[in-house]
Amino acid sequence: MNANSDKDYIDAKTEATRAGLDGRLAAFEENVNGKFAAIDMRFVALETKMEAGFAQIRAEFKEAIERATSQMVKWMVGICIVMFTIFFSSMVFFLNSITQVRQAQPLQALPPIVIQLPPLTAAPVAPPKPG
């Protein structure tokens, strides 16, 4: 064998091996990229489902908060109305009962005040002085 032919033979073999490896690496890379693309699609689908679920939960939570707020406002307004009604009713009742008591007792003339002093006893008269 001569050196040129050996070199050509080795170069051809190296190129064939390199081409085979490149083909296999390209197939492996394509396979891995395909699997990662499938995984990415699964993550996208999962993310879409999670976003939809979170949106639904947010909507339900917002609705529950709005409902609780409206219920609280309704009860607070109702309690205030009842408190004012009870307060004013009791004030009217007490004021009416006070005026009725005063009207029921007409002013009567007070009996005259009589001051009685004990009778004075006459002091003994002294005899006249001679003189």
Steps between C-alpha positions, in 0.01 A plus 500: 500500500613838438462800726266692272261217461510430874434864569209502255369179649524636857349832393214320328442280802517801734258692280264204487515459875458875549202505263346203681553665836367831372191324371450315825561817703257690279240225551565502876480878511176492301362235734598699812364825354175323409465368854575844649246651261244247625588586860472871418156438349398318818621791712313744280183290535552474876564874526183570302299272729651661810430851374140403422467344847652804670276732301196299609616500863564876484153557355335283767700671776413844367132404483510365856667818629246720321214292638643518855549875466145555381366282782707692756383836365139378501525386863676816614236722337224286648652512847542878480138545391377277784719682755372843391143372498530359851675814627244742359207279601625478857563876510149570373357255751690651794422857399131416455485327837665799671259750344202278585607487864524877510164536330337248728591703806339840455645782696317535826510798724727434789336531839591822670786483741383578848754568768365463850691638789437384851285741696692759692452493871459837657804606693427573862436860547726654753330711773541869449779654688410744767625795421 
